[in-house]
Amino acid sequence: MRKSKCKFDEIGNQLDDVGGWCWFWIVLNIISLFSYLINGVIKAKNLKSKGKKDEEYSVYLKTFISMIISLLMIYFIYSMCKLCRGWTAFGIILIISCLQGAYFYL
């Protein structure tokens, strides 16, 4: 799975540039990373004003874990797109995102 599937140019150099769709996908993940952060801080401040310390710490922990997972996903997407395996990365990320959503939101 870590073997490159990129094509070669006329000279014989391997074309391993991250394509436009991969950059689009990476930017969307960066936007979601910031939305996790902003949403978590807003939720924690609301809980702090209501005096619910236990739930506030839980929100901070979930936000921190979500941010770590997002950073790992961005790195994984970039490295897989450099190997011309964007669709493989998409499938793996889809499965991981479903598991993450089930864990945090159910």
C-alpha positions, 0 to 999 in steps of 0.5 A, spaced: 500 500 500 505 504 501 508 503 494 508 509 489 503 508 483 505 514 480 506 515 472 513 517 469 514 522 464 518 522 457 525 523 461 523 517 466 522 521 472 516 519 476 511 524 477 509 524 484 506 531 485 500 532 489 494 533 485 489 539 485 483 534 488 488 532 494 490 539 495 482 541 495 481 535 500 487 537 504 484 544 505 477 542 507 481 538 512 484 544 515 478 548 515 475 542 519 481 542 524 479 549 525 472 548 526 473 543 531 477 548 535 472 553 535 466 549 536 470 546 542 472 552 545 465 555 544 462 549 548 467 549 553 466 556 555 458 555 555 459 549 560 464 553 564 459 559 565 453 554 567 458 551 572 459 544 569 466 543 570 466 535 568 463 536 562 468 542 560 474 537 561 470 532 557 469 537 551 476 539 552 479 532 551 474 531 545 477 537 542 484 535 543 483 528 540 479 531 534 485 535 533 490 530 533 486 525 529 485 531 524 493 533 523 494 525 522 489 525 517 492 531 513 499 528 514 496 521 511 492 524 505 498 528 503 503 522 504 498 518 500 497 523 495 504 523 493 504 516 492 498 517 487 494 513 492 488 518 493 482 514 493 486 509 497 487 514 502 479 516 501 477 510 503 481 509 509 479 516 512 472 514 510 472 508 515 476 512 520 471 518 520 465 513 521 469 510 527 471 517 530 464 520 529 461 513 532 465 514 538 464 521 539 457 523 537 453 517 539 
